[in-house]
Amino acid sequence: MESFFIHNAIIVNEGKQIPGSLIISGGRIEEIFYDRKPESFLLAPDTIEIDARGRMLMPGVIDDQVHFREPGLTEKGDLYTESKAAVAGGVTSFMDMPNTLPKATSIEILEEKYRLASEKSLANYSFFLGASNDNLDEIKKADPSRICGLKVFTGASTGNMLVSDPAALEAIFRESPLLIAVHSEDEAIIQANLAAFKEKYGNNIPIGAHPLIRSEEACYRSSELLVTLSRKYNARLHLLHLSTAKELDLLDNSLPLHAKRITAEVCVHHLWFDERDYADLGSRIKWNPAIKTEKDKLGLMEGLINDKIDIVATDHAPHLLSEKSNPYTSCPSGAPLIQHSLVAMLHFYHMGKLPLEKIIEKLCHSPAVLYRIKERGFIRKGYFADLSLVNLDAPWTVAPENILYKCGWSPLEGVTFKSRVDMTWVNGHLVFDHGNFDESHKGQRLSFNQSVNHSLNN
């Protein structure tokens, strides 16, 4: 593999911004120097030198919630196209959801997804095992050192993998050896709300009703139950894509992340949009759970700052625009986002809403801590060289010609970002370089160390 010497960078890592340089060799970070080029350190003759010229060198983003649609739904996206978009956005590792065709509710089906990723993915990868009402035996066979977690849907979404049996849900919390990551919405409340709107509008329900159908109550009641089950069985619960400020009342920020048994994430779109944006963007921003009020958006940002919310993800979920043009009841929920997640979060830095160090913590460090990922998520000697080099002062506008998603569109089209990802390394391989890709190396399967509480140093 290539060796690199990156110098004149600002290294953003573990709560600090420090001018420095580092050496990549054998796929890992060999040395870190928080000063100018060390004259005494002998570089290998084939080392590629990169003058970062004051740009920000960051750990690669770890996105714990994506839907890359393979197998079975590859007209929307696939492991190659969406991982390519990911590395262009500085994302070096992802965790993919089980609602594909077939549904990944068995170890055998899950391992086939890993095989496909080993041949196609430009980023590192892991895959969630899916829960159902009747696959507890498969769940109990899962190896937590090789599988990121168990995905549970308490509210139906794409693929309809709803766990609707209360006894099955309780057994999952009692028996699962894996972290339990949950799409948390109360399906009975959703269906009652939907029935009321269908009675009034038929199938042509206005998109602005989406946060009323998939309501604050539906989210809170489900999350309240899940927190109760987690505490009853001391299970590790991770609440995915929080969309309401009210759910923050269920969370605790008194413990360090590595000691928490109940954790939560927010997605970029719930920080970026609110219900006023339905008027302009319509079903392009139809997600489950729904984008809700400005109060919720502001509350979620505050939860991120005060550490009640632990990580930021995308819920990257591409659909064809032709599908998104369907009437409300047949319009799928979800949108593509992974290429733009880092620059969107950096936009909050430019607006003065989030410190740069906090953004890197929530996108890079905290996912590694929460999932106990081995040797990734930080810029540390000996860790895998998963890195991005970012120019904070390089404005560009999202447009169809620079969108890499297979579906070809983004809800952020027309937005001008101030920051740009210049380079991305995955396992020490420079896969993305100013718009050019070197696809000669594929990503690796993530591994997890459940016996060590991998904590932040800051």
N, C-alpha and C positions, 0 to 999 in steps of 0.2 A: 504494500500500500504506500501511498504518497507520504512524504514528510513535509510539514509546513512550519515556517517560523513567521508568526504574526506579531508585528511590532507597531508601536505608536497608537495602540488602541486605548480606549477607556473601557476597562473591564467592569461590567456591572454584575455583581455577584454577592449574595449573602448580605444584603443591606448596605453595600458600599459601591461607590464609583471610584476606581483607582486607575491612573495611567499605568499601563504595563504591557507585557508581551508574553507569548507562550509558544511552546513547541509541541507539535502534534507528530507522533510517531507510532506506527503499528496500530493505528486506529484509536489511540488513547492520548490523553494529555500527559506528555512526558515531563515538562517543566513549566512553571509559571514564574515570571519575573515582574515584580511591581516596580520597575525602573526602566531605564533605557536598555538597549541591547547589551547583554553581558559579554564583554570581550573575552572572558576566560572560558566560555562555554563553546565547545567545538561542534559546529553543525555538520551533519552528514553532507557529503558532497552533492547529493541530488535534492537537498532540501529546497522547497519552493518558498521564497521570501515574499511576504505580503505586507506592504506598508498600509496600515489601517487609517493613517492620516486623521486621527482623532475621532474616528467612528466608534460606535458602541459595540463591544464584543460581549455577547450574551449567551447563556445556556440555551439550547434548543427548547422550544415550547413543547410541552407534553399535553395533548388534548385527550381527555378521558371519555369523551362522548361524541362519536361520529357514526354516521351511517353511510358506508361506502358502497352499499347496494349489491355487493357480490357475495354469493351467487344469486342468480335468479331475477335480479332487477337491474341488469347492467345497461339497459337503455337510458337509465338516469345517471349512473356513475359506476365506476369500478375501482378495483384496488390500485390499478396503475394510474388512471387519470386523476383520481382524487388525492392519492399520495403525492403525485407530481405537483398539484396545486398546493398541497400542504407544505412541501419543502420550499416552494417559491415564497411562501409566507413565513418562513422561519420555524415551521413546526417539524420536529424531527422524530416524534413518536406519537402514536395514536392508539386508542382503544375503541374497537368497533362493536356495534350492538348486534344482537342475535336475530332481529326481525327481518331476515332474508328469506329466500326460497331455495332449499327448505329452511325451516326455522332451526336455529342452532340450539336445540334443546337436548342434545345428546353429545357425549364426548366424541363419538365417531364423526358426527357432522362438524363439530367444532374443529377437530384436527384437520379435516379437509380444508377448512378456511385458512388454517395456518399454512397448509401446503401451498395453496394458491398465493398467499401473501409472500411466501419465500421466493416465488418465481416472478412476482409482479411489483411488489411494493418498493418504492424508493425511500420510504421512511421506516423506522422501527414500528413494531406492531404487537398488539395483543387483542384478544377477542373475549367478550363476555359470553359465558354460558347463559342460556335463557331459561327462565323458570316457567313452569306451566302448572296446571292443577294436579298433574299426575306424574311428574318426573323426579320425585324426591330421590329415588335410588340413583339416578344419574348425577344429581347434585352431590350426593354423599361421596361419589367416586372422584370428584374433582380434586386436582392437586393445586393447592394455593401457591406453590412456588412457580407454577407454569401458566396459570390462568388468572387474569386480573381481577375477576369478580363474577358475581351472579347478578343478572339483570331481571328485575321484577317490574311488570306493568300492573299498577292498580287502576289505571285509566287506559282505555283502549286507544291505540294510535295505529300508525302504518303497520300492517302485518297482523294486527289483532291478536296479541299474545297475552291477553288479559288473564291475570290470576284472580278469579272471582270467588273461589271457595275459601271462606274464612278459616276452615280447618287446615287447608293446604297452606295458606299464608302463615299460619301459626307454626306449622311443622317446619316450614322453610327457615323461620327465625330460630327455631329450636335446634335444627340439625345441620344447617349449612356450614361447611368448613371455609367458605369464601366470604369476603366482604359482600354485603347485599346492597346493590345500587338500585334505586327505585325511581321510576316515573310515577310521581305521587299525585294522583287525582282520584276523587271518589266517583266511580262510574255511575252509581245510582243517582247522585245529584246531577251529573252531566246529562243523563238520559231524561230526567224529569224536566230540566231546563230546555233541552232540545225539543221535547214533545210540545212544550208551550209555544216555542217559536215556530215550529212546523205547523201548528194549528193556525197561527196567524199568517204565516208567509208561504207555507208549502215548502218546496225545495229551494226557493229563491230568498233565503234568509240573508239580510244585509250583513256584510262582513264585520261591521261595527258591533254586531251582537256576539261575536266570538268570545270576548272576555266576559260576557254575561252568561253564556252557556257553559263555558269552562271557567267557572267563577272562582272568586276568592274563597268562598265557602268550600267548594269542591277540593281545592288544593289544601286548605288548612285542615279540614276534617280527616283527610287521608294521611297527611303528615303527622297529625296528632296521634292517630292510631299506630303508625309505624314507629314513632318514638316510644310509645308505650310498650310495643312488642320488643323493641331493641333493649330497653331497660329490663324488661321481664326476663329475657334470656341472655342478656349481656352480649348480644350479637353486634357485629360491626355494621352499622347502617350508614349509607351515603345517600343523601337526598339530592337527586339530580335536578338541574335547571329550575331552581326556585324562581317563582314569578310574582310573589306577593310579599309585601313588607310584614304582614301579619305573621307569616311563618317564622320570622326571626325570633319571635317570642318563645319558640320551642327549642332554640339553640343556645349553646353555652360558649363563652369565650374565656372562661377562667382557666382552662387547661392548655398546655402546648399541644400543637397539632398531633404530634406522635403519640400522645396519651389519650386522645379523644376516641370514644367509641361511636359517637354520632357526629357526622360531618355533613357539609353541604357545599353545593356549587351554585354559581350563577353563570348564565350564558351571556355572550356579548350582546345578543339582540335584546335581552331584557334590560340591559344597561343603556342601550343606544336608542331604542324606539319606545313610544308609549301609544296609548289608544288614539291620540290625535293623528298619528301617521297612517291609520287605516284609510283616511279620506284620499290620500295621494297614492298609496302603495297597495291598497286592497289586499287581495289574497296572497300577494308576494310576501307579506309578513304574517301569514296565517301559520302559526306554530302551535304545538301542544307541549306544555301548557301555554295559554294565550298570553300575548303581550297585553298588559293591563294599564293601570293609570300612571300619570306622572308621579303621584305620591308613591306608588310601588317602585317605580324606577329609581327615584331618589333614595327610598328606603333601602333598596338592594345595594346601591352604591355605598351607603353608610355601613351596611352590614359587611361589605367587603373591606372597608377601611378599618372597622373595629374588630375584625377577625371572627365574627359570628359565621361569616361565609368564608370557606377555606380555599377554594380554587375557582378559576375561570375556565370555561370550556366553550364549545361552539354548538353542540347538537347539530353539526353539519349534516344536512339531510336533503340532498338534491331531488327535485322532481322536474319533469318537463314543463315548460311554460304552457303547453297545450292542456296539460292536466290542471294547472293552476287557474286556468280560465273557466273551469267547470263551475256550475252552480254550487252554492255553499255546501250542500249535503254530500256532493260527490267530489269536492275539491280537496286534494290531500294536504295535510299539514306538514310544514318543514320547508327549509330553504338552504342553499349552499352558503358557507361562511368561512371555511378553514383557511383559504388563501389570504383573507383579510383580517383575521382575528388579532394578530399582533399589532398591525398598524392601526387598527381601530382602537385598541387599548392604549397605544401610544398617543392617539389623538386626545384621550383624556389627560394624559400628561401635559400635552401642549396647552390644554385648556385650564391647567392648574387644578384639576380635580383629583389626580392621583400622582403620588411620587413615582419616579421611574423604578426605584428599588421595590416598591410595593407591587408594581405590575409584574416584574420579573419573579418576585416571590410567588404570586398567585398563578402565573402561567407556567412556571418552570420548576421552582423548588418544591412548592407545596404538593403538586401531584406526585412527585417522587416520594415525598415523605408519607403522604396519605396512603398510597398504594404499596409503599415499601419496595420501590423499584431499585434493583441493584445497579449501583455505579452510574447513575444518570441523573440529570436535573440540576447539576451544579458544575461550576468550573473548579474542579479539584484535581490535583495531581493523581494520576492513575485511573481516573474516571474515563469512560468513553468520550471521545471528542465529538459530542453533539452540540453544535454551536451555530450561531448566526451573527453576521456582521451587519450592523444597521446604521444607516445614515439618517440622523434625526432632522436634517435640513435638506430634503430632496423631494419637493412636492410632486405629486402625480395624481391623476384622476382615474377612477375606476370606469372602464369602458369595455364594450364587447370585445374589442381587439386584444385586450390584455387579461381577459378572464380565462382561466384555465380549466374551470369545471366542465365536465362532459356535457352537462345540461345547457351550458353556454350563457347563463345569466346570473345576476346577483341583485339582491335587494339594495345593495349599496352603489349601484350604477349612478354615476354623476357626482359622487362624493370625492372631494379632493383631500387626500391625506398628506400630511407634512413629512412623514417618515417613509423610508423605503428599505426593504431588505435587499442588500447587495449580494451577500453570499451565505450559503448554508452548507455546513458539514454534517454528515451522518456517519457515525463510527469512523471519523477521521477522513472520510472521503468527501471531497468538494463536489457535491452533487448539483449545486445551483450557483451560478456565477454571472451576475448582471444579466439575467434573462436567458442564459445558456445552461443546458443540462448535460451532465455526464452520467449516463444511466448504466455504466459498466458494473456498478456494484448495487446490490439490493440491501434493504434494511434487514434488521435482525429481530428475532422473537425476543420480547422483553421477558426478563426473569425477575422474581420477587423473593425477598428475604424476609420471611414472616417472623423469624426469631430475633431480629434486631430492630430496635426502634431508631430508625434513621431520622435524625433530628436536624433542625436548622441550627447553624452556628451563631446567628446574630441575636 
